[in-house]
Amino acid sequence: MATLVALIAFAAGMLTASRMGRLVLLGGLVLLPLTVTSAGVAVGVRQSSQTEFCMGCHEMSPYGKSLFVDNPSSLAAVHYQKRLISRDSTCYSCHTDYALFGDAKAKLNGLRHVWVHYFGTIPQQPRLYQPYPNYNCLHCHSDARGYLEAEPHREIRAELRSGTRSCLSCHEIAHDLEGVKARNFWVPEQP
């Protein structure tokens, strides 16, 4: 460590002797913090997209446990258990908007949740900041065979696309919290 400090001091002394050297030092003083900050933000964004991160707060624990409830009507459980979405990013996959700035919007909403967790009053039941948009579902399902061939979807497809009818009006159990309370969990068979 002492050798590194001495080397930096020696190099800085040589670099400050010329105009080009001073520009290199100035560039380093600007670029190094920007590079480190950018890398830190990139790692934070990636980690905050992980299911494990979302389940890190005690108020989200029941929602994490709802992924394992034995209920074929529970959207979270079905998507997780059938591996319809990545298990590593389950929460983020369903709760990010797939619009132009959807990732940024999801991250800002996540920061609001973190803010409330540490500095606010945690509500008894967390709520979404806006109604759940159909395009989050249709992002994956709009061209899926099961969706296209389901008779109930055929009649209301235009309403679902326009958002005048919510997917959740029929698929109403997003997270089966009653199943969590009853400890009704799916236990996979061991191969």
Backbone as CSV, one residue per row, in Angstrom:
resi,resn,N_x,N_y,N_z,CA_x,CA_y,CA_z,C_x,C_y,C_z
1,MET,0.836,-1.185,0.000,0.000,0.000,0.000,0.881,1.248,0.000
2,ALA,1.898,1.236,0.807,2.801,2.387,0.869,3.497,2.585,-0.473
3,THR,3.805,1.476,-1.139,4.453,1.562,-2.445,3.510,2.212,-3.461
4,LEU,2.253,1.851,-3.404,1.264,2.417,-4.322,1.124,3.919,-4.093
5,VAL,1.075,4.349,-2.838,0.960,5.774,-2.514,2.194,6.522,-3.012
6,ALA,3.360,5.942,-2.818,4.592,6.576,-3.283,4.609,6.683,-4.806
7,LEU,4.172,5.637,-5.471,4.131,5.642,-6.935,3.163,6.702,-7.449
8,ILE,2.013,6.809,-6.818,1.032,7.824,-7.217,1.597,9.221,-6.984
9,ALA,2.214,9.432,-5.834,2.796,10.747,-5.531,3.890,11.099,-6.533
10,PHE,4.738,10.125,-6.875,5.818,10.360,-7.836,5.241,10.658,-9.222
11,ALA,4.254,9.864,-9.659,3.654,10.050,-10.982,2.896,11.371,-11.041
12,ALA,2.201,11.730,-9.977,1.456,12.986,-9.945,2.415,14.163,-10.060
13,GLY,3.553,14.064,-9.390,4.548,15.131,-9.478,5.056,15.306,-10.907
14,MET,5.296,14.196,-11.588,5.760,14.260,-12.979,4.653,14.793,-13.893
15,LEU,3.410,14.347,-13.652,2.311,14.747,-14.520,1.944,16.222,-14.359
16,THR,2.067,16.757,-13.162,1.703,18.166,-12.957,2.713,19.115,-13.573
17,ALA,3.856,18.600,-13.991,4.881,19.455,-14.584,4.500,19.921,-15.987
18,SER,3.625,19.214,-16.669,3.255,19.624,-18.027,1.750,19.857,-18.123
19,ARG,1.376,20.622,-19.128,-0.043,20.917,-19.357,-0.811,19.633,-19.667
20,MET,-0.260,18.778,-20.533,-0.910,17.518,-20.885,-1.032,16.620,-19.662
21,GLY,-0.048,16.604,-18.816,-0.095,15.805,-17.596,-1.206,16.258,-16.669
22,ARG,-1.376,17.579,-16.553,-2.453,18.102,-15.710,-3.823,17.722,-16.288
23,LEU,-3.966,17.730,-17.608,-5.222,17.308,-18.231,-5.490,15.829,-17.972
24,VAL,-4.437,15.004,-18.022,-4.582,13.573,-17.729,-5.036,13.384,-16.285
25,LEU,-4.435,14.102,-15.357,-4.837,14.007,-13.946,-6.278,14.469,-13.753
26,LEU,-6.639,15.572,-14.389,-8.002,16.072,-14.278,-8.986,15.045,-14.841
27,GLY,-8.638,14.473,-15.995,-9.480,13.430,-16.589,-9.625,12.243,-15.649
28,GLY,-8.534,11.853,-15.012,-8.578,10.743,-14.065,-9.433,11.064,-12.848
29,LEU,-9.355,12.310,-12.386,-10.156,12.710,-11.230,-11.646,12.722,-11.559
30,VAL,-11.979,12.935,-12.811,-13.381,12.934,-13.226,-13.813,11.525,-13.627
31,LEU,-13.002,10.859,-14.446,-13.387,9.555,-14.981,-13.426,8.453,-13.933
32,LEU,-12.494,8.446,-13.020,-12.463,7.388,-12.011,-13.728,7.388,-11.151
33,PRO,-14.132,8.516,-10.578,-15.375,8.499,-9.792,-16.606,8.148,-10.639
34,LEU,-16.659,8.648,-11.877,-17.798,8.319,-12.740,-17.841,6.831,-13.054
35,THR,-16.691,6.242,-13.304,-16.622,4.819,-13.615,-17.042,3.984,-12.401
36,VAL,-16.517,4.322,-11.239,-16.856,3.576,-10.023,-18.342,3.736,-9.695
37,THR,-18.857,4.958,-9.822,-20.273,5.200,-9.551,-21.149,4.432,-10.536
38,SER,-20.811,4.474,-11.810,-21.591,3.749,-12.827,-21.589,2.253,-12.558
39,ALA,-20.439,1.715,-12.202,-20.362,0.281,-11.902,-21.218,-0.057,-10.682
40,GLY,-21.181,0.785,-9.671,-21.990,0.556,-8.468,-23.477,0.603,-8.766
41,VAL,-23.897,1.565,-9.574,-25.309,1.665,-9.948,-25.726,0.437,-10.754
42,ALA,-24.881,0.014,-11.689,-25.204,-1.164,-12.512,-25.389,-2.406,-11.640
43,VAL,-24.496,-2.589,-10.672,-24.610,-3.740,-9.770,-25.878,-3.612,-8.924
44,GLY,-26.173,-2.420,-8.426,-27.370,-2.202,-7.615,-28.650,-2.456,-8.393
45,VAL,-28.693,-1.999,-9.633,-29.877,-2.231,-10.470,-30.057,-3.719,-10.711
46,ARG,-28.979,-4.406,-11.029,-29.065,-5.849,-11.293,-29.514,-6.601,-10.032
47,GLN,-28.925,-6.277,-8.894,-29.291,-6.985,-7.665,-30.706,-6.658,-7.211
48,SER,-31.154,-5.433,-7.440,-32.509,-5.069,-7.016,-33.569,-5.665,-7.926
49,SER,-33.171,-6.320,-8.983,-34.107,-7.021,-9.871,-34.257,-8.487,-9.475
50,GLN,-33.575,-8.906,-8.449,-33.588,-10.302,-8.031,-34.701,-10.560,-7.013
51,THR,-35.322,-11.714,-7.124,-36.396,-12.113,-6.210,-35.911,-12.077,-4.762
52,GLU,-34.703,-12.516,-4.544,-34.131,-12.531,-3.193,-34.106,-11.126,-2.585
53,PHE,-33.795,-10.123,-3.390,-33.774,-8.739,-2.919,-35.176,-8.309,-2.482
54,CYS,-36.171,-8.614,-3.326,-37.554,-8.215,-3.023,-38.045,-8.852,-1.726
55,MET,-37.628,-10.069,-1.472,-38.083,-10.785,-0.292,-37.260,-10.435,0.952
56,GLY,-36.325,-9.520,0.810,-35.466,-9.141,1.928,-36.175,-8.339,3.013
57,CYS,-37.317,-7.761,2.692,-38.076,-6.984,3.678,-39.171,-7.858,4.271
58,HIS,-39.339,-7.798,5.596,-40.299,-8.691,6.251,-41.723,-8.498,5.754
59,GLU,-42.085,-7.272,5.347,-43.457,-7.054,4.883,-43.723,-7.720,3.528
60,MET,-42.671,-8.101,2.816,-42.834,-8.777,1.534,-42.762,-10.300,1.672
61,SER,-42.440,-10.787,2.834,-42.294,-12.225,3.064,-43.528,-13.036,2.662
62,PRO,-44.748,-12.613,3.037,-45.914,-13.407,2.623,-46.055,-13.493,1.099
63,TYR,-45.655,-12.432,0.409,-45.744,-12.439,-1.049,-44.726,-13.414,-1.637
64,GLY,-43.568,-13.500,-1.023,-42.581,-14.485,-1.445,-43.053,-15.900,-1.180
65,LYS,-43.661,-16.119,-0.022,-44.185,-17.447,0.306,-45.344,-17.828,-0.613
66,SER,-46.061,-16.818,-1.147,-47.193,-17.112,-2.030,-46.737,-17.767,-3.336
67,LEU,-45.479,-17.702,-3.642,-44.947,-18.372,-4.837,-45.034,-19.889,-4.695
68,PHE,-45.134,-20.368,-3.472,-45.112,-21.804,-3.195,-46.482,-22.366,-2.800
69,VAL,-47.528,-21.521,-2.808,-48.860,-21.969,-2.418,-49.387,-22.957,-3.458
70,ASP,-50.062,-23.993,-2.976,-50.637,-25.009,-3.864,-52.031,-24.558,-4.282
71,ASN,-52.071,-23.642,-5.254,-53.329,-23.097,-5.731,-53.177,-22.758,-7.215
72,PRO,-53.800,-23.530,-8.093,-53.658,-23.278,-9.533,-54.326,-21.982,-10.000
73,SER,-55.045,-21.287,-9.127,-55.647,-20.000,-9.486,-54.767,-18.820,-9.093
74,SER,-53.730,-19.078,-8.336,-52.829,-18.016,-7.897,-51.811,-17.729,-8.994
75,LEU,-51.866,-16.522,-9.536,-50.987,-16.173,-10.653,-49.512,-16.293,-10.287
76,ALA,-49.134,-15.775,-9.136,-47.726,-15.828,-8.733,-47.251,-17.271,-8.597
77,ALA,-48.057,-18.103,-7.960,-47.673,-19.500,-7.746,-47.573,-20.258,-9.073
78,VAL,-48.548,-20.088,-9.935,-48.535,-20.801,-11.214,-47.331,-20.393,-12.050
79,HIS,-47.084,-19.101,-12.165,-45.957,-18.638,-12.977,-44.623,-19.122,-12.408
80,TYR,-44.500,-19.099,-11.086,-43.255,-19.520,-10.443,-43.074,-21.034,-10.524
81,GLN,-44.087,-21.782,-10.136,-43.967,-23.235,-10.052,-43.845,-23.891,-11.426
82,LYS,-44.479,-23.327,-12.430,-44.377,-23.888,-13.780,-43.185,-23.325,-14.551
83,ARG,-42.405,-22.494,-13.863,-41.218,-21.879,-14.462,-41.558,-21.097,-15.733
84,LEU,-42.668,-20.392,-15.688,-43.064,-19.560,-16.814,-42.240,-18.279,-16.870
85,ILE,-41.647,-17.942,-15.748,-40.748,-16.797,-15.659,-39.522,-17.224,-14.867
86,SER,-38.461,-16.476,-15.021,-37.227,-16.797,-14.316,-37.427,-16.703,-12.809
87,ARG,-37.031,-17.709,-12.100,-37.185,-17.691,-10.640,-36.285,-16.653,-9.990
88,ASP,-35.181,-16.322,-10.640,-34.261,-15.340,-10.078,-34.819,-13.920,-10.122
89,SER,-35.732,-13.675,-11.057,-36.281,-12.321,-11.195,-37.803,-12.337,-11.272
90,THR,-38.412,-13.199,-10.498,-39.866,-13.377,-10.536,-40.614,-12.074,-10.280
91,CYS,-40.321,-11.408,-9.194,-41.051,-10.189,-8.836,-40.882,-9.128,-9.923
92,TYR,-39.648,-8.919,-10.310,-39.347,-7.884,-11.299,-39.993,-8.198,-12.645
93,SER,-40.016,-9.467,-13.034,-40.605,-9.847,-14.321,-42.071,-9.460,-14.414
94,CYS,-42.805,-9.605,-13.336,-44.239,-9.286,-13.354,-44.532,-7.846,-12.968
95,HIS,-43.667,-7.230,-12.190,-43.967,-5.894,-11.680,-43.218,-4.781,-12.384
96,THR,-42.539,-5.082,-13.468,-41.944,-4.010,-14.261,-42.871,-3.709,-15.414
97,ASP,-42.934,-2.465,-15.796,-43.734,-2.096,-16.954,-42.886,-2.326,-18.200
98,TYR,-43.495,-2.867,-19.209,-42.761,-3.152,-20.433,-42.926,-2.029,-21.454
99,ALA,-43.080,-0.816,-20.960,-43.170,0.355,-21.820,-41.759,0.944,-21.977
100,LEU,-41.654,2.066,-22.664,-40.354,2.653,-22.984,-39.489,2.874,-21.740
101,PHE,-40.038,3.464,-20.719,-39.272,3.732,-19.505,-39.722,2.831,-18.350
102,GLY,-40.206,1.643,-18.680,-40.732,0.724,-17.682,-39.729,0.318,-16.628
103,ASP,-38.493,0.025,-17.040,-37.473,-0.361,-16.063,-37.213,0.763,-15.073
104,ALA,-37.080,1.982,-15.583,-36.826,3.130,-14.702,-38.011,3.357,-13.766
105,LYS,-39.218,3.243,-14.297,-40.412,3.430,-13.474,-40.489,2.368,-12.376
106,ALA,-40.187,1.113,-12.736,-40.201,0.032,-11.747,-39.158,0.284,-10.660
107,LYS,-37.981,0.736,-11.052,-36.927,1.008,-10.072,-37.321,2.167,-9.156
108,LEU,-37.930,3.205,-9.713,-38.361,4.333,-8.879,-39.462,3.912,-7.913
109,ASN,-40.402,3.090,-8.382,-41.432,2.576,-7.474,-40.804,1.699,-6.400
110,GLY,-39.802,0.910,-6.769,-39.086,0.096,-5.790,-38.388,0.958,-4.745
111,LEU,-37.796,2.062,-5.186,-37.155,2.989,-4.240,-38.187,3.592,-3.290
112,ARG,-39.390,3.833,-3.789,-40.455,4.339,-2.920,-40.772,3.308,-1.837
113,HIS,-40.830,2.023,-2.220,-41.075,0.960,-1.241,-39.947,0.911,-0.211
114,VAL,-38.706,1.009,-0.671,-37.557,0.981,0.245,-37.611,2.186,1.184
115,TRP,-37.960,3.346,0.649,-38.072,4.563,1.475,-39.095,4.359,2.589
116,VAL,-40.270,3.835,2.219,-41.314,3.590,3.223,-40.832,2.557,4.236
117,HIS,-40.123,1.544,3.774,-39.620,0.499,4.673,-38.722,1.101,5.755
118,TYR,-37.843,2.011,5.371,-36.883,2.541,6.339,-37.337,3.827,7.028
119,PHE,-38.121,4.653,6.336,-38.423,5.974,6.893,-39.905,6.272,7.049
120,GLY,-40.760,5.416,6.581,-42.193,5.691,6.631,-42.927,4.729,7.530
121,THR,-44.230,4.740,7.394,-45.087,3.819,8.128,-45.485,2.715,7.167
122,ILE,-45.092,1.508,7.496,-45.360,0.372,6.627,-46.841,0.025,6.734
123,PRO,-47.558,0.019,5.594,-48.989,-0.319,5.645,-49.189,-1.795,5.971
124,GLN,-50.361,-2.117,6.498,-50.676,-3.518,6.808,-50.571,-4.379,5.561
125,GLN,-51.071,-3.865,4.438,-51.011,-4.596,3.182,-50.426,-3.656,2.125
126,PRO,-49.228,-3.963,1.630,-48.640,-3.103,0.592,-49.547,-3.040,-0.640
127,ARG,-49.582,-1.895,-1.251,-50.403,-1.681,-2.449,-49.507,-1.222,-3.597
128,LEU,-49.959,-1.514,-4.805,-49.279,-1.000,-5.984,-49.531,0.499,-6.070
129,TYR,-48.627,1.227,-6.708,-48.790,2.675,-6.812,-49.790,3.073,-7.893
130,GLN,-50.111,2.158,-8.785,-51.149,2.376,-9.787,-51.740,1.014,-10.110
131,PRO,-52.922,0.981,-10.726,-53.518,-0.322,-11.060,-52.573,-1.151,-11.925
132,TYR,-52.631,-2.462,-11.752,-51.760,-3.360,-12.504,-52.151,-3.309,-13.978
133,PRO,-51.223,-2.931,-14.856,-51.567,-2.779,-16.278,-51.587,-4.111,-17.030
134,ASN,-52.566,-4.262,-17.919,-52.679,-5.480,-18.721,-51.439,-5.738,-19.570
135,TYR,-50.782,-4.685,-20.029,-49.645,-4.926,-20.909,-48.511,-5.660,-20.200
136,ASN,-48.502,-5.645,-18.873,-47.505,-6.476,-18.180,-47.796,-7.954,-18.409
137,CYS,-49.070,-8.303,-18.449,-49.464,-9.696,-18.733,-49.288,-9.996,-20.219
138,LEU,-49.783,-9.073,-21.052,-49.788,-9.303,-22.485,-48.392,-9.291,-23.090
139,HIS,-47.449,-8.711,-22.383,-46.068,-8.729,-22.863,-45.626,-10.167,-23.141
140,CYS,-46.022,-11.074,-22.287,-45.667,-12.490,-22.464,-46.802,-13.293,-23.103
141,HIS,-48.034,-12.948,-22.789,-49.159,-13.807,-23.161,-49.843,-13.452,-24.479
142,SER,-49.633,-12.270,-25.022,-50.414,-11.846,-26.188,-50.284,-12.777,-27.387
143,ASP,-49.149,-13.439,-27.533,-48.994,-14.374,-28.653,-48.844,-15.818,-28.173
144,ALA,-49.197,-16.064,-26.917,-49.095,-17.421,-26.359,-50.307,-18.241,-26.771
145,ARG,-50.082,-19.461,-27.134,-51.145,-20.336,-27.610,-52.280,-20.468,-26.592
146,GLY,-51.925,-20.653,-25.328,-52.942,-20.807,-24.285,-53.854,-19.594,-24.186
147,TYR,-53.300,-18.419,-24.372,-54.086,-17.186,-24.328,-54.937,-17.046,-25.587
148,LEU,-54.318,-17.242,-26.744,-55.019,-17.054,-28.012,-56.146,-18.056,-28.221
149,GLU,-55.962,-19.290,-27.752,-56.961,-20.327,-27.987,-58.019,-20.433,-26.882
150,ALA,-57.824,-19.730,-25.781,-58.813,-19.776,-24.693,-60.082,-19.040,-25.116
151,GLU,-61.178,-19.742,-25.099,-62.458,-19.184,-25.559,-62.818,-17.867,-24.857
152,PRO,-62.692,-17.772,-23.533,-63.057,-16.498,-22.887,-62.217,-15.311,-23.373
153,HIS,-60.973,-15.553,-23.751,-60.121,-14.464,-24.219,-60.538,-13.972,-25.603
154,ARG,-61.017,-14.872,-26.431,-61.358,-14.495,-27.813,-62.382,-13.372,-27.847
155,GLU,-63.381,-13.446,-26.986,-64.469,-12.473,-26.995,-64.056,-11.108,-26.462
156,ILE,-63.056,-11.064,-25.615,-62.699,-9.795,-24.952,-61.275,-9.351,-25.250
157,ARG,-60.650,-9.945,-26.235,-59.250,-9.645,-26.539,-59.013,-8.149,-26.778
158,ALA,-59.886,-7.493,-27.524,-59.725,-6.061,-27.805,-59.810,-5.245,-26.513
159,GLU,-60.722,-5.623,-25.631,-60.852,-4.916,-24.347,-59.605,-5.099,-23.495
160,LEU,-59.034,-6.297,-23.527,-57.812,-6.559,-22.754,-56.652,-5.750,-23.314
161,ARG,-56.527,-5.707,-24.649,-55.442,-4.942,-25.269,-55.569,-3.458,-24.964
162,SER,-56.789,-2.936,-24.992,-56.991,-1.503,-24.758,-56.930,-1.137,-23.276
163,GLY,-57.053,-2.135,-22.403,-57.027,-1.872,-20.968,-58.379,-1.509,-20.402
164,THR,-59.445,-1.565,-21.203,-60.775,-1.254,-20.674,-61.296,-2.368,-19.774
165,ARG,-60.734,-3.559,-19.924,-61.043,-4.673,-19.011,-59.710,-5.187,-18.475
166,SER,-59.634,-5.389,-17.187,-58.398,-5.855,-16.549,-58.294,-7.377,-16.603
167,CYS,-57.107,-7.860,-16.839,-56.857,-9.304,-16.757,-57.243,-9.815,-15.363
168,LEU,-57.064,-8.950,-14.365,-57.332,-9.329,-12.985,-58.825,-9.365,-12.654
169,SER,-59.681,-8.980,-13.594,-61.115,-9.098,-13.338,-61.533,-10.569,-13.368
170,CYS,-60.804,-11.406,-14.101,-61.070,-12.853,-14.101,-59.995,-13.616,-13.317
171,HIS,-58.754,-13.255,-13.543,-57.637,-13.895,-12.839,-57.372,-13.058,-11.594
172,GLU,-58.247,-13.202,-10.604,-58.272,-12.247,-9.498,-57.321,-12.557,-8.344
173,ILE,-56.728,-13.736,-8.313,-55.820,-14.052,-7.211,-54.379,-13.915,-7.708
174,ALA,-53.794,-12.763,-7.455,-52.406,-12.555,-7.859,-51.480,-13.275,-6.884
175,HIS,-51.676,-13.044,-5.603,-50.896,-13.689,-4.540,-51.888,-14.285,-3.545
176,ASP,-51.844,-15.585,-3.344,-52.770,-16.262,-2.430,-52.248,-16.154,-0.994
177,LEU,-52.560,-15.036,-0.349,-52.087,-14.812,1.021,-52.863,-15.662,2.031
178,GLU,-54.102,-16.024,1.693,-54.861,-16.929,2.572,-54.214,-18.311,2.569
179,GLY,-53.741,-18.751,1.408,-53.028,-20.026,1.313,-51.733,-20.008,2.111
180,VAL,-51.085,-18.838,2.159,-49.862,-18.694,2.964,-50.211,-18.837,4.439
181,LYS,-51.272,-18.143,4.881,-51.690,-18.231,6.294,-52.057,-19.662,6.669
182,ALA,-52.706,-20.383,5.736,-53.122,-21.770,5.993,-51.960,-22.752,5.804
183,ARG,-50.825,-22.236,5.362,-49.624,-23.054,5.116,-49.926,-24.176,4.113
184,ASN,-50.677,-23.816,3.071,-51.058,-24.752,2.010,-50.017,-24.658,0.887
185,PHE,-48.876,-25.270,1.103,-47.778,-25.156,0.159,-47.616,-26.398,-0.710
186,TRP,-47.220,-26.148,-1.952,-46.932,-27.225,-2.905,-45.556,-27.787,-2.583
187,VAL,-45.492,-29.098,-2.473,-44.211,-29.768,-2.217,-43.915,-30.651,-3.420
188,PRO,-42.907,-30.294,-4.204,-42.606,-31.082,-5.408,-42.094,-32.470,-5.049
189,GLU,-42.419,-33.408,-5.930,-41.902,-34.753,-5.751,-40.402,-34.747,-6.027
190,GLN,-39.678,-35.530,-5.308,-38.241,-35.627,-5.540,-37.986,-36.674,-6.620
191,PRO,-37.188,-36.342,-7.647,-36.933,-37.313,-8.718,-36.140,-38.500,-8.273
